[in-house]
Amino acid sequence: MALHEKLITYIYTTIFLFLTITGFAQMPIFKRYHIADIPGLGWLAEFYITHAMHYIFGAVLIGLVAYLLVEQIAAGKHEKRLTKSGYTKGVMLIGLIVTGGLMVFKNLSGTPYSPIIVSILDLTHLAFCMALLFYSTFTLITKKGWVRYPIKDIVTKRIF
Amino acid sequence: MKRIITRRSFIKGAVTAACSIASTSSFARAASALKSGEPIATLLDISKCVGCQECVYACKESNQAKYPKPEKPFPKMYPSTVKAEDWSDKTDVVDRLTPYNWLYIQSATVEIDGESRELTIPRRCMHCQNPPCVKLCPWGSAIQLDNGISRIDSDTCLGGAKCQTVCPWLIPQRQTGVGLYLDLLPAFAGNGVMYKCDRCYNKIAEGEMPACIEACPENVQTIGPRDEILKQAYELAVSMNGYIYGDKENGGTNTFYVSPVPFEKINEVIEKGKGKPHFEAVADTMKTGNNLALSMVVAPVAGVAAAFAKFYATNTNRDDKKNS
């Protein structure tokens, strides 16, 4: 794996990890289950801290997705192509970003959504998150990558 | 010519006069504002309150049907450190906020013009303009209505008490053994339903006054359109050389207390604790998050710019290698 890709993987994994933890921390579970009592994890029960962290990592994720989209378009489909599992995870990520973005807008002053819309957004965001978590675990176990390199694959697999 | 007043003309005249008085009274104006759905607020003139508790009992009577009716025994919860909160045997408690008491009278002995005086202050939810209880509820069970009232939907609340934790005044109160959590995973998630003042939203929707305002014999509270009430609150504060609480707290609320003494002094002497809110200055709790929201607008632009920068750098390197 090239250094650039290693760096992207490292950044994505870090974002994914912190977004998941701070996302779950929006529910009052870490205090109930004493996870926040573990030394160094007290911040998990601080809603305003985890809320701010979720926003920060959310912004970094949006930036990373925008970067990778442009990079993909620039590279062209012959050089680099999203795999089926890559597409699936991409759709889940976009779903998370859209529902998350709508919730961020909801949290601004003077933007009351109807209760049913808020509940649908909350549950859809959680559903996308759970789906991405399970599917990412599956692709990690089965070693399915996000992208494939058509030309490089031909050169490395067919000739040698 | 002698004018004869018949019984019919007398009644007609009296009704017309009553209607014209009512239509110009502040009560009627407030009632029409309440029904229109525009943001409303309440002004509480602390100097008028005599602590009779009429508002407290009117609130209890009016909201009786909304109070929890828990099922007992409560389901066992895990881990065992999770405690049930049961107020169902203490429904007559009126000296603090509970799931069965959404308004109580706080008292403060202060010095005014060299004389000791006891101030009595009705305390309940402040109904913030950007309420963290509503915005941060993970299930959307806390709701803000178009008229600015925030309330908790007892049909969907799971009683996790996050709304209480994020509320600067820790207003919502929990009752175990009631609500949706009983039908989900009562042992592992949820712990009942949270309760707090809902400004008698159902009465307001009908153009009626909240029960506490209707019952007050001293007219401590004035309700109406937020802009108008805020203006009145400032005028009242100037006229009594007094102080306002609630106009700027937590970024602005829909409840304005006007007092003849500074709220710092009141806060020093009032009894504070569980179900007994403070009168401290409160910064806007949602401000950090909402400032960070801007970063989400900047993020995609930064991402695209970084990708173009990388694309340019790669191509420049390639050209340099070709040329050399």
Boltz contact constraints between the chains, C-beta under 6 A:
constraints:
  - contact:
      token1: [A, 26]
      token2: [B, 138]
      max_distance: 6.0
  - contact:
      token1: [A, 27]
      token2: [B, 138]
      max_distance: 6.0
  - contact:
      token1: [A, 28]
      token2: [B, 160]
      max_distance: 6.0
  - contact:
      token1: [A, 28]
      token2: [B, 162]
      max_distance: 6.0
  - contact:
      token1: [A, 32]
      token2: [B, 82]
      max_distance: 6.0
  - contact:
      token1: [A, 47]
      token2: [B, 166]
      max_distance: 6.0
  - contact:
      token1: [A, 51]
      token2: [B, 289]
      max_distance: 6.0
  - contact:
      token1: [A, 52]
      token2: [B, 288]
      max_distance: 6.0
  - contact:
      token1: [A, 52]
      token2: [B, 289]
      max_distance: 6.0
  - contact:
      token1: [A, 52]
      token2: [B, 292]
      max_distance: 6.0
  - contact:
      token1: [A, 55]
      token2: [B, 289]
      max_distance: 6.0
  - contact:
      token1: [A, 55]
      token2: [B, 292]
      max_distance: 6.0
  - contact:
      token1: [A, 59]
      token2: [B, 295]
      max_distance: 6.0
  - contact:
      token1: [A, 59]
      token2: [B, 296]
      max_distance: 6.0
  - contact:
      token1: [A, 59]
      token2: [B, 299]
      max_distance: 6.0
  - contact:
      token1: [A, 62]
      token2: [B, 296]
      max_distance: 6.0
  - contact:
      token1: [A, 62]
      token2: [B, 299]
      max_distance: 6.0
  - contact:
      token1: [A, 62]
      token2: [B, 300]
      max_distance: 6.0
  - contact:
      token1: [A, 63]
      token2: [B, 299]
      max_distance: 6.0
  - contact:
      token1: [A, 63]
      token2: [B, 302]
      max_distance: 6.0
  - contact:
      token1: [A, 63]
      token2: [B, 303]
      max_distance: 6.0
  - contact:
      token1: [A, 66]
      token2: [B, 300]
      max_distance: 6.0
  - contact:
      token1: [A, 66]
      token2: [B, 303]
      max_distance: 6.0
  - contact:
      token1: [A, 66]
      token2: [B, 304]
      max_distance: 6.0
  - contact:
      token1: [A, 67]
      token2: [B, 303]
      max_distance: 6.0
  - contact:
      token1: [A, 67]
      token2: [B, 306]
      max_distance: 6.0
  - contact:
      token1: [A, 67]
      token2: [B, 307]
      max_distance: 6.0
  - contact:
      token1: [A, 70]
      token2: [B, 304]
      max_distance: 6.0
  - contact:
      token1: [A, 70]
      token2: [B, 307]
      max_distance: 6.0
  - contact:
      token1: [A, 71]
      token2: [B, 307]
      max_distance: 6.0
  - contact:
      token1: [A, 74]
      token2: [B, 311]
      max_distance: 6.0
  - contact:
      token1: [A, 104]
      token2: [B, 293]
      max_distance: 6.0
  - contact:
      token1: [A, 107]
      token2: [B, 135]
      max_distance: 6.0
  - contact:
      token1: [A, 108]
      token2: [B, 290]
      max_distance: 6.0
  - contact:
      token1: [A, 109]
      token2: [B, 129]
      max_distance: 6.0
  - contact:
      token1: [A, 109]
      token2: [B, 130]
      max_distance: 6.0
  - contact:
      token1: [A, 112]
      token2: [B, 144]
      max_distance: 6.0
  - contact:
      token1: [A, 115]
      token2: [B, 140]
      max_distance: 6.0
  - contact:
      token1: [A, 115]
      token2: [B, 143]
      max_distance: 6.0
  - contact:
      token1: [A, 118]
      token2: [B, 140]
      max_distance: 6.0
  - contact:
      token1: [A, 119]
      token2: [B, 140]
      max_distance: 6.0
  - contact:
      token1: [A, 122]
      token2: [B, 140]
      max_distance: 6.0
